[in-house]
Amino acid sequence: MDPFILDLLINKREQREWKEIESTMRPVPAKYFNGEPVYEFFQNLDDSLEINLQPIALSVNPVNSFVPYHFHNYVEMIFPLKGNLSIMIENEQLDLHEGDIFIVGQTRFIKI
């Protein structure tokens, strides 16, 4: 990847804590798994957390960010731009490394 673009994606992304997002957006769990809430994420959001109406969206999660168990009504592609990433797919942990791509089907719930 072009170093300039990588720098933009990594360094210009605002870090947000899940607790802050949760208190602002007030998501309602669709169900629970092992005592943890599982949320429906059925809309893509832009960096300002506004709904993105485009058919394809790119979101960049900051390093060391947390995304609770969730599922989508669309396919999600996850790939670490730099370093490693652990994903919980229900009870199974998957470790991704720079250059890997993981495609999550609809209704599979994951935690990042």
Chimera marker file (.cmm) of the C-alpha trace (Angstrom):
<marker_set name="trace">
<marker id="1" x="0.000" y="0.000" z="0.000" r="1" g="1" b="0" radius="0.5"/>
<marker id="2" x="1.165" y="3.511" z="-0.761" r="1" g="1" b="0" radius="0.5"/>
<marker id="3" x="2.859" y="4.895" z="2.411" r="1" g="1" b="0" radius="0.5"/>
<marker id="4" x="1.020" y="8.231" z="2.092" r="1" g="1" b="0" radius="0.5"/>
<marker id="5" x="-2.406" y="6.535" z="2.016" r="1" g="1" b="0" radius="0.5"/>
<marker id="6" x="-1.449" y="4.186" z="4.849" r="1" g="1" b="0" radius="0.5"/>
<marker id="7" x="-0.397" y="7.191" z="6.939" r="1" g="1" b="0" radius="0.5"/>
<marker id="8" x="-3.752" y="8.877" z="6.280" r="1" g="1" b="0" radius="0.5"/>
<marker id="9" x="-5.731" y="5.771" z="7.206" r="1" g="1" b="0" radius="0.5"/>
<marker id="10" x="-3.787" y="5.087" z="10.392" r="1" g="1" b="0" radius="0.5"/>
<marker id="11" x="-2.945" y="8.524" z="11.746" r="1" g="1" b="0" radius="0.5"/>
<marker id="12" x="-5.951" y="10.603" z="10.697" r="1" g="1" b="0" radius="0.5"/>
<marker id="13" x="-8.543" y="8.248" z="12.178" r="1" g="1" b="0" radius="0.5"/>
<marker id="14" x="-10.123" y="9.445" z="15.395" r="1" g="1" b="0" radius="0.5"/>
<marker id="15" x="-9.938" y="6.979" z="18.268" r="1" g="1" b="0" radius="0.5"/>
<marker id="16" x="-13.337" y="6.411" z="19.864" r="1" g="1" b="0" radius="0.5"/>
<marker id="17" x="-14.046" y="4.266" z="22.876" r="1" g="1" b="0" radius="0.5"/>
<marker id="18" x="-17.008" y="1.883" z="22.642" r="1" g="1" b="0" radius="0.5"/>
<marker id="19" x="-18.460" y="3.278" z="25.889" r="1" g="1" b="0" radius="0.5"/>
<marker id="20" x="-18.601" y="6.757" z="24.289" r="1" g="1" b="0" radius="0.5"/>
<marker id="21" x="-20.278" y="5.413" z="21.149" r="1" g="1" b="0" radius="0.5"/>
<marker id="22" x="-22.657" y="3.327" z="23.239" r="1" g="1" b="0" radius="0.5"/>
<marker id="23" x="-23.743" y="6.293" z="25.363" r="1" g="1" b="0" radius="0.5"/>
<marker id="24" x="-24.245" y="8.491" z="22.272" r="1" g="1" b="0" radius="0.5"/>
<marker id="25" x="-25.996" y="6.025" z="19.968" r="1" g="1" b="0" radius="0.5"/>
<marker id="26" x="-27.718" y="3.893" z="22.620" r="1" g="1" b="0" radius="0.5"/>
<marker id="27" x="-27.702" y="0.616" z="20.649" r="1" g="1" b="0" radius="0.5"/>
<marker id="28" x="-30.099" y="-2.069" z="21.812" r="1" g="1" b="0" radius="0.5"/>
<marker id="29" x="-28.753" y="-5.617" z="21.943" r="1" g="1" b="0" radius="0.5"/>
<marker id="30" x="-30.505" y="-7.946" z="19.492" r="1" g="1" b="0" radius="0.5"/>
<marker id="31" x="-29.545" y="-10.933" z="21.634" r="1" g="1" b="0" radius="0.5"/>
<marker id="32" x="-26.948" y="-12.153" z="24.103" r="1" g="1" b="0" radius="0.5"/>
<marker id="33" x="-24.115" y="-14.639" z="23.654" r="1" g="1" b="0" radius="0.5"/>
<marker id="34" x="-22.292" y="-16.036" z="26.703" r="1" g="1" b="0" radius="0.5"/>
<marker id="35" x="-23.728" y="-13.142" z="28.712" r="1" g="1" b="0" radius="0.5"/>
<marker id="36" x="-22.412" y="-10.478" z="26.306" r="1" g="1" b="0" radius="0.5"/>
<marker id="37" x="-24.699" y="-8.282" z="24.199" r="1" g="1" b="0" radius="0.5"/>
<marker id="38" x="-24.769" y="-8.832" z="20.430" r="1" g="1" b="0" radius="0.5"/>
<marker id="39" x="-25.713" y="-5.739" z="18.409" r="1" g="1" b="0" radius="0.5"/>
<marker id="40" x="-27.244" y="-5.368" z="14.958" r="1" g="1" b="0" radius="0.5"/>
<marker id="41" x="-25.104" y="-3.088" z="12.827" r="1" g="1" b="0" radius="0.5"/>
<marker id="42" x="-27.352" y="-2.731" z="9.778" r="1" g="1" b="0" radius="0.5"/>
<marker id="43" x="-26.111" y="0.645" z="8.540" r="1" g="1" b="0" radius="0.5"/>
<marker id="44" x="-22.663" y="1.815" z="7.554" r="1" g="1" b="0" radius="0.5"/>
<marker id="45" x="-21.468" y="4.931" z="9.336" r="1" g="1" b="0" radius="0.5"/>
<marker id="46" x="-18.887" y="7.463" z="8.228" r="1" g="1" b="0" radius="0.5"/>
<marker id="47" x="-16.126" y="8.827" z="10.465" r="1" g="1" b="0" radius="0.5"/>
<marker id="48" x="-18.509" y="11.329" z="12.065" r="1" g="1" b="0" radius="0.5"/>
<marker id="49" x="-20.924" y="8.440" z="12.893" r="1" g="1" b="0" radius="0.5"/>
<marker id="50" x="-23.482" y="9.667" z="10.344" r="1" g="1" b="0" radius="0.5"/>
<marker id="51" x="-25.228" y="7.113" z="8.119" r="1" g="1" b="0" radius="0.5"/>
<marker id="52" x="-23.323" y="6.462" z="4.896" r="1" g="1" b="0" radius="0.5"/>
<marker id="53" x="-25.817" y="5.842" z="2.076" r="1" g="1" b="0" radius="0.5"/>
<marker id="54" x="-23.203" y="4.594" z="-0.401" r="1" g="1" b="0" radius="0.5"/>
<marker id="55" x="-23.512" y="0.907" z="-1.403" r="1" g="1" b="0" radius="0.5"/>
<marker id="56" x="-19.907" y="0.217" z="-0.385" r="1" g="1" b="0" radius="0.5"/>
<marker id="57" x="-18.248" y="1.720" z="2.661" r="1" g="1" b="0" radius="0.5"/>
<marker id="58" x="-14.708" y="1.663" z="3.994" r="1" g="1" b="0" radius="0.5"/>
<marker id="59" x="-14.241" y="1.989" z="7.709" r="1" g="1" b="0" radius="0.5"/>
<marker id="60" x="-10.897" y="2.015" z="9.461" r="1" g="1" b="0" radius="0.5"/>
<marker id="61" x="-10.716" y="0.930" z="13.061" r="1" g="1" b="0" radius="0.5"/>
<marker id="62" x="-7.848" y="2.472" z="15.018" r="1" g="1" b="0" radius="0.5"/>
<marker id="63" x="-5.160" y="0.235" z="16.475" r="1" g="1" b="0" radius="0.5"/>
<marker id="64" x="-6.290" y="-1.375" z="19.745" r="1" g="1" b="0" radius="0.5"/>
<marker id="65" x="-9.937" y="-0.462" z="19.160" r="1" g="1" b="0" radius="0.5"/>
<marker id="66" x="-12.747" y="-2.603" z="20.542" r="1" g="1" b="0" radius="0.5"/>
<marker id="67" x="-15.930" y="-3.570" z="18.704" r="1" g="1" b="0" radius="0.5"/>
<marker id="68" x="-18.368" y="-5.699" z="20.738" r="1" g="1" b="0" radius="0.5"/>
<marker id="69" x="-20.178" y="-8.746" z="19.393" r="1" g="1" b="0" radius="0.5"/>
<marker id="70" x="-22.219" y="-7.659" z="16.406" r="1" g="1" b="0" radius="0.5"/>
<marker id="71" x="-23.640" y="-8.834" z="13.109" r="1" g="1" b="0" radius="0.5"/>
<marker id="72" x="-24.615" y="-7.226" z="9.824" r="1" g="1" b="0" radius="0.5"/>
<marker id="73" x="-27.232" y="-7.703" z="7.128" r="1" g="1" b="0" radius="0.5"/>
<marker id="74" x="-24.408" y="-7.350" z="4.597" r="1" g="1" b="0" radius="0.5"/>
<marker id="75" x="-21.016" y="-8.937" z="3.983" r="1" g="1" b="0" radius="0.5"/>
<marker id="76" x="-18.061" y="-7.445" z="5.858" r="1" g="1" b="0" radius="0.5"/>
<marker id="77" x="-14.403" y="-7.683" z="4.790" r="1" g="1" b="0" radius="0.5"/>
<marker id="78" x="-11.750" y="-7.231" z="7.460" r="1" g="1" b="0" radius="0.5"/>
<marker id="79" x="-8.049" y="-6.849" z="6.813" r="1" g="1" b="0" radius="0.5"/>
<marker id="80" x="-5.328" y="-5.463" z="9.069" r="1" g="1" b="0" radius="0.5"/>
<marker id="81" x="-3.470" y="-2.623" z="7.378" r="1" g="1" b="0" radius="0.5"/>
<marker id="82" x="-0.613" y="-2.975" z="9.831" r="1" g="1" b="0" radius="0.5"/>
<marker id="83" x="0.185" y="-5.421" z="12.606" r="1" g="1" b="0" radius="0.5"/>
<marker id="84" x="-2.169" y="-8.116" z="13.890" r="1" g="1" b="0" radius="0.5"/>
<marker id="85" x="-5.831" y="-8.377" z="14.802" r="1" g="1" b="0" radius="0.5"/>
<marker id="86" x="-7.805" y="-10.922" z="16.838" r="1" g="1" b="0" radius="0.5"/>
<marker id="87" x="-11.439" y="-11.626" z="16.018" r="1" g="1" b="0" radius="0.5"/>
<marker id="88" x="-13.829" y="-13.714" z="18.088" r="1" g="1" b="0" radius="0.5"/>
<marker id="89" x="-16.276" y="-15.595" z="15.877" r="1" g="1" b="0" radius="0.5"/>
<marker id="90" x="-18.760" y="-16.775" z="18.470" r="1" g="1" b="0" radius="0.5"/>
<marker id="91" x="-16.516" y="-19.141" z="20.549" r="1" g="1" b="0" radius="0.5"/>
<marker id="92" x="-13.550" y="-19.325" z="18.168" r="1" g="1" b="0" radius="0.5"/>
<marker id="93" x="-10.610" y="-16.889" z="18.048" r="1" g="1" b="0" radius="0.5"/>
<marker id="94" x="-9.101" y="-16.034" z="14.670" r="1" g="1" b="0" radius="0.5"/>
<marker id="95" x="-5.796" y="-14.167" z="14.497" r="1" g="1" b="0" radius="0.5"/>
<marker id="96" x="-5.254" y="-12.061" z="11.383" r="1" g="1" b="0" radius="0.5"/>
<marker id="97" x="-1.933" y="-10.619" z="10.298" r="1" g="1" b="0" radius="0.5"/>
<marker id="98" x="-0.993" y="-7.819" z="7.933" r="1" g="1" b="0" radius="0.5"/>
<marker id="99" x="-1.917" y="-8.980" z="4.417" r="1" g="1" b="0" radius="0.5"/>
<marker id="100" x="-4.710" y="-11.372" z="5.536" r="1" g="1" b="0" radius="0.5"/>
<marker id="101" x="-8.329" y="-10.888" z="4.493" r="1" g="1" b="0" radius="0.5"/>
<marker id="102" x="-11.349" y="-12.224" z="6.394" r="1" g="1" b="0" radius="0.5"/>
<marker id="103" x="-14.846" y="-12.146" z="4.914" r="1" g="1" b="0" radius="0.5"/>
<marker id="104" x="-17.768" y="-12.367" z="7.322" r="1" g="1" b="0" radius="0.5"/>
<marker id="105" x="-21.122" y="-13.509" z="5.980" r="1" g="1" b="0" radius="0.5"/>
<marker id="106" x="-24.441" y="-12.024" z="6.945" r="1" g="1" b="0" radius="0.5"/>
<marker id="107" x="-25.760" y="-12.788" z="10.431" r="1" g="1" b="0" radius="0.5"/>
<marker id="108" x="-22.438" y="-14.296" z="11.721" r="1" g="1" b="0" radius="0.5"/>
<marker id="109" x="-21.603" y="-12.452" z="14.873" r="1" g="1" b="0" radius="0.5"/>
<marker id="110" x="-18.079" y="-11.389" z="15.710" r="1" g="1" b="0" radius="0.5"/>
<marker id="111" x="-16.156" y="-9.310" z="18.241" r="1" g="1" b="0" radius="0.5"/>
<marker id="112" x="-12.994" y="-7.396" z="17.342" r="1" g="1" b="0" radius="0.5"/>
<link id1="1" id2="2" r="1" g="1" b="0" radius="0.2"/>
<link id1="2" id2="3" r="1" g="1" b="0" radius="0.2"/>
<link id1="3" id2="4" r="1" g="1" b="0" radius="0.2"/>
<link id1="4" id2="5" r="1" g="1" b="0" radius="0.2"/>
<link id1="5" id2="6" r="1" g="1" b="0" radius="0.2"/>
<link id1="6" id2="7" r="1" g="1" b="0" radius="0.2"/>
<link id1="7" id2="8" r="1" g="1" b="0" radius="0.2"/>
<link id1="8" id2="9" r="1" g="1" b="0" radius="0.2"/>
<link id1="9" id2="10" r="1" g="1" b="0" radius="0.2"/>
<link id1="10" id2="11" r="1" g="1" b="0" radius="0.2"/>
<link id1="11" id2="12" r="1" g="1" b="0" radius="0.2"/>
<link id1="12" id2="13" r="1" g="1" b="0" radius="0.2"/>
<link id1="13" id2="14" r="1" g="1" b="0" radius="0.2"/>
<link id1="14" id2="15" r="1" g="1" b="0" radius="0.2"/>
<link id1="15" id2="16" r="1" g="1" b="0" radius="0.2"/>
<link id1="16" id2="17" r="1" g="1" b="0" radius="0.2"/>
<link id1="17" id2="18" r="1" g="1" b="0" radius="0.2"/>
<link id1="18" id2="19" r="1" g="1" b="0" radius="0.2"/>
<link id1="19" id2="20" r="1" g="1" b="0" radius="0.2"/>
<link id1="20" id2="21" r="1" g="1" b="0" radius="0.2"/>
<link id1="21" id2="22" r="1" g="1" b="0" radius="0.2"/>
<link id1="22" id2="23" r="1" g="1" b="0" radius="0.2"/>
<link id1="23" id2="24" r="1" g="1" b="0" radius="0.2"/>
<link id1="24" id2="25" r="1" g="1" b="0" radius="0.2"/>
<link id1="25" id2="26" r="1" g="1" b="0" radius="0.2"/>
<link id1="26" id2="27" r="1" g="1" b="0" radius="0.2"/>
<link id1="27" id2="28" r="1" g="1" b="0" radius="0.2"/>
<link id1="28" id2="29" r="1" g="1" b="0" radius="0.2"/>
<link id1="29" id2="30" r="1" g="1" b="0" radius="0.2"/>
<link id1="30" id2="31" r="1" g="1" b="0" radius="0.2"/>
<link id1="31" id2="32" r="1" g="1" b="0" radius="0.2"/>
<link id1="32" id2="33" r="1" g="1" b="0" radius="0.2"/>
<link id1="33" id2="34" r="1" g="1" b="0" radius="0.2"/>
<link id1="34" id2="35" r="1" g="1" b="0" radius="0.2"/>
<link id1="35" id2="36" r="1" g="1" b="0" radius="0.2"/>
<link id1="36" id2="37" r="1" g="1" b="0" radius="0.2"/>
<link id1="37" id2="38" r="1" g="1" b="0" radius="0.2"/>
<link id1="38" id2="39" r="1" g="1" b="0" radius="0.2"/>
<link id1="39" id2="40" r="1" g="1" b="0" radius="0.2"/>
<link id1="40" id2="41" r="1" g="1" b="0" radius="0.2"/>
<link id1="41" id2="42" r="1" g="1" b="0" radius="0.2"/>
<link id1="42" id2="43" r="1" g="1" b="0" radius="0.2"/>
<link id1="43" id2="44" r="1" g="1" b="0" radius="0.2"/>
<link id1="44" id2="45" r="1" g="1" b="0" radius="0.2"/>
<link id1="45" id2="46" r="1" g="1" b="0" radius="0.2"/>
<link id1="46" id2="47" r="1" g="1" b="0" radius="0.2"/>
<link id1="47" id2="48" r="1" g="1" b="0" radius="0.2"/>
<link id1="48" id2="49" r="1" g="1" b="0" radius="0.2"/>
<link id1="49" id2="50" r="1" g="1" b="0" radius="0.2"/>
<link id1="50" id2="51" r="1" g="1" b="0" radius="0.2"/>
<link id1="51" id2="52" r="1" g="1" b="0" radius="0.2"/>
<link id1="52" id2="53" r="1" g="1" b="0" radius="0.2"/>
<link id1="53" id2="54" r="1" g="1" b="0" radius="0.2"/>
<link id1="54" id2="55" r="1" g="1" b="0" radius="0.2"/>
<link id1="55" id2="56" r="1" g="1" b="0" radius="0.2"/>
<link id1="56" id2="57" r="1" g="1" b="0" radius="0.2"/>
<link id1="57" id2="58" r="1" g="1" b="0" radius="0.2"/>
<link id1="58" id2="59" r="1" g="1" b="0" radius="0.2"/>
<link id1="59" id2="60" r="1" g="1" b="0" radius="0.2"/>
<link id1="60" id2="61" r="1" g="1" b="0" radius="0.2"/>
<link id1="61" id2="62" r="1" g="1" b="0" radius="0.2"/>
<link id1="62" id2="63" r="1" g="1" b="0" radius="0.2"/>
<link id1="63" id2="64" r="1" g="1" b="0" radius="0.2"/>
<link id1="64" id2="65" r="1" g="1" b="0" radius="0.2"/>
<link id1="65" id2="66" r="1" g="1" b="0" radius="0.2"/>
<link id1="66" id2="67" r="1" g="1" b="0" radius="0.2"/>
<link id1="67" id2="68" r="1" g="1" b="0" radius="0.2"/>
<link id1="68" id2="69" r="1" g="1" b="0" radius="0.2"/>
<link id1="69" id2="70" r="1" g="1" b="0" radius="0.2"/>
<link id1="70" id2="71" r="1" g="1" b="0" radius="0.2"/>
<link id1="71" id2="72" r="1" g="1" b="0" radius="0.2"/>
<link id1="72" id2="73" r="1" g="1" b="0" radius="0.2"/>
<link id1="73" id2="74" r="1" g="1" b="0" radius="0.2"/>
<link id1="74" id2="75" r="1" g="1" b="0" radius="0.2"/>
<link id1="75" id2="76" r="1" g="1" b="0" radius="0.2"/>
<link id1="76" id2="77" r="1" g="1" b="0" radius="0.2"/>
<link id1="77" id2="78" r="1" g="1" b="0" radius="0.2"/>
<link id1="78" id2="79" r="1" g="1" b="0" radius="0.2"/>
<link id1="79" id2="80" r="1" g="1" b="0" radius="0.2"/>
<link id1="80" id2="81" r="1" g="1" b="0" radius="0.2"/>
<link id1="81" id2="82" r="1" g="1" b="0" radius="0.2"/>
<link id1="82" id2="83" r="1" g="1" b="0" radius="0.2"/>
<link id1="83" id2="84" r="1" g="1" b="0" radius="0.2"/>
<link id1="84" id2="85" r="1" g="1" b="0" radius="0.2"/>
<link id1="85" id2="86" r="1" g="1" b="0" radius="0.2"/>
<link id1="86" id2="87" r="1" g="1" b="0" radius="0.2"/>
<link id1="87" id2="88" r="1" g="1" b="0" radius="0.2"/>
<link id1="88" id2="89" r="1" g="1" b="0" radius="0.2"/>
<link id1="89" id2="90" r="1" g="1" b="0" radius="0.2"/>
<link id1="90" id2="91" r="1" g="1" b="0" radius="0.2"/>
<link id1="91" id2="92" r="1" g="1" b="0" radius="0.2"/>
<link id1="92" id2="93" r="1" g="1" b="0" radius="0.2"/>
<link id1="93" id2="94" r="1" g="1" b="0" radius="0.2"/>
<link id1="94" id2="95" r="1" g="1" b="0" radius="0.2"/>
<link id1="95" id2="96" r="1" g="1" b="0" radius="0.2"/>
<link id1="96" id2="97" r="1" g="1" b="0" radius="0.2"/>
<link id1="97" id2="98" r="1" g="1" b="0" radius="0.2"/>
<link id1="98" id2="99" r="1" g="1" b="0" radius="0.2"/>
<link id1="99" id2="100" r="1" g="1" b="0" radius="0.2"/>
<link id1="100" id2="101" r="1" g="1" b="0" radius="0.2"/>
<link id1="101" id2="102" r="1" g="1" b="0" radius="0.2"/>
<link id1="102" id2="103" r="1" g="1" b="0" radius="0.2"/>
<link id1="103" id2="104" r="1" g="1" b="0" radius="0.2"/>
<link id1="104" id2="105" r="1" g="1" b="0" radius="0.2"/>
<link id1="105" id2="106" r="1" g="1" b="0" radius="0.2"/>
<link id1="106" id2="107" r="1" g="1" b="0" radius="0.2"/>
<link id1="107" id2="108" r="1" g="1" b="0" radius="0.2"/>
<link id1="108" id2="109" r="1" g="1" b="0" radius="0.2"/>
<link id1="109" id2="110" r="1" g="1" b="0" radius="0.2"/>
<link id1="110" id2="111" r="1" g="1" b="0" radius="0.2"/>
<link id1="111" id2="112" r="1" g="1" b="0" radius="0.2"/>
</marker_set>
